[in-house]
Amino acid sequence: MVLLIFMTSETRSGIPPEHDHEEPESPKVSFGEFLKARRAALDKSQRQMGLKSGHLSQIESGAIPKVSPFTLLELAEVYEFSLSELVNSATIDEELVTSARAILIGEAVMGLSESDRQAIVEPLHIEGVF
């Protein structure tokens, strides 16, 4: 027995190629542009943000293109955005965001009791973490 398969202009999903696409994502802005737009939405000046305005100016303008994970967390708090929102809206180093998330997890775990920390860490087979 021979089975012949004929391919048409339709994709394997049965949807013609001209209709087999996702909506294009809106283009991401730079990290600095994201912060500047966020501050404008909060209707605050750089001085009102509670951080050194000269430093904020350099970050927003792109003169300082990369910040530390600790600075990123501080900016997230001051500019009132989540790390997920930032990743979805701006071009940013994924490793920086991962480091910032690790810091948040570490802080959360350190706030737990010793028995709760052990209950979380023990199944992971990690020794000497805390």
C-alpha positions as CSV (number, residue, x, y, z in Angstrom):
1,M,0.0,0.0,0.0
2,V,1.3,3.4,-0.9
3,L,0.1,6.6,0.8
4,L,0.5,9.8,-1.2
5,I,0.4,13.1,0.6
6,F,-0.2,16.3,-1.4
7,M,0.7,19.6,0.1
8,T,-1.4,22.6,-0.8
9,S,-0.8,26.2,-0.1
10,E,-2.2,25.7,3.3
11,T,0.0,25.2,6.3
12,R,-0.2,22.1,8.5
13,S,-2.6,23.9,10.7
14,G,-5.0,24.1,7.8
15,I,-4.9,27.9,7.7
16,P,-3.7,29.5,4.4
17,P,-0.2,31.2,4.9
18,E,-1.6,34.7,4.4
19,H,-3.7,34.2,7.5
20,D,-1.3,32.1,9.5
21,H,0.5,34.8,11.5
22,E,0.3,36.5,14.9
23,E,-0.4,40.1,15.4
24,P,2.9,42.0,15.2
25,E,4.2,43.1,18.6
26,S,4.4,46.8,19.2
27,P,8.0,47.9,18.9
28,K,9.9,48.1,22.2
29,V,11.4,51.3,23.3
30,S,14.8,51.8,24.9
31,F,15.1,51.4,28.7
32,G,15.6,55.2,29.1
33,E,12.6,56.0,26.9
34,F,10.5,53.6,28.9
35,L,11.5,55.4,32.2
36,K,10.9,58.8,30.7
37,A,7.5,57.9,29.4
38,R,6.7,56.3,32.8
39,R,7.7,59.4,34.7
40,A,5.6,61.5,32.4
41,A,2.6,59.3,33.0
42,L,3.2,59.7,36.8
43,D,3.2,63.5,36.1
44,K,6.5,64.0,38.1
45,S,9.7,65.8,37.4
46,Q,13.1,64.1,37.9
47,R,13.5,65.9,41.2
48,Q,10.1,64.6,42.4
49,M,11.2,61.0,41.8
50,G,13.3,60.9,45.0
51,L,16.6,59.9,43.4
52,K,19.5,62.0,42.1
53,S,18.0,63.9,39.2
54,G,21.4,64.0,37.4
55,H,21.6,60.2,37.5
56,L,18.0,59.8,36.3
57,S,18.7,62.2,33.5
58,Q,21.7,60.1,32.3
59,I,19.7,56.9,32.5
60,E,16.6,58.3,30.7
61,S,18.8,59.9,28.0
62,G,20.7,56.6,27.4
63,A,24.0,58.0,28.6
64,I,23.9,55.2,31.2
65,P,22.6,52.3,29.1
66,K,22.9,49.6,31.8
67,V,22.2,49.7,35.5
68,S,22.9,47.2,38.3
69,P,20.1,44.8,39.4
70,F,19.8,46.8,42.7
71,T,19.3,50.1,40.8
72,L,16.8,48.4,38.5
73,L,14.7,47.3,41.5
74,E,15.0,50.8,43.0
75,L,13.8,52.3,39.7
76,A,10.9,49.8,39.5
77,E,9.7,51.0,42.9
78,V,10.1,54.7,42.2
79,Y,8.7,54.6,38.7
80,E,6.0,52.1,39.8
81,F,6.4,49.3,37.2
82,S,6.8,45.6,37.4
83,L,9.8,43.7,35.9
84,S,7.4,41.9,33.6
85,E,6.0,45.2,32.4
86,L,9.5,46.4,31.7
87,V,10.5,43.3,29.8
88,N,7.3,43.5,27.7
89,S,7.7,47.2,26.9
90,A,11.4,48.0,26.7
91,T,14.6,46.6,25.3
92,I,16.6,45.4,28.3
93,D,19.2,42.9,29.1
94,E,17.4,39.7,30.1
95,E,20.3,38.8,32.4
96,L,19.8,42.0,34.3
97,V,16.1,41.3,34.9
98,T,16.9,37.7,35.9
99,S,19.4,39.0,38.5
100,A,16.9,41.5,39.8
101,R,14.3,38.7,40.1
102,A,16.8,36.5,42.0
103,I,17.3,39.4,44.4
104,L,13.6,39.7,45.0
105,I,13.3,36.0,45.6
106,G,16.2,36.0,48.0
107,E,14.8,38.8,50.0
108,A,11.4,37.0,50.2
109,V,13.0,33.8,51.3
110,M,15.2,35.6,53.9
111,G,12.0,37.0,55.4
112,L,10.7,33.5,56.1
113,S,11.3,31.5,59.3
114,E,14.2,29.0,59.3
115,S,11.8,26.0,59.0
116,D,10.0,27.6,56.0
117,R,13.3,28.4,54.3
118,Q,14.4,24.8,54.7
119,A,11.0,23.5,53.4
120,I,11.6,25.5,50.2
121,V,15.4,24.8,49.8
122,E,15.5,21.2,50.8
123,P,13.6,19.8,47.8
124,L,16.0,21.8,45.5
125,H,18.9,19.9,47.0
126,I,20.9,23.1,47.5
127,E,23.3,23.0,50.5
128,G,24.8,26.0,52.3
129,V,22.5,28.6,50.8
130,F,21.2,30.1,54.1
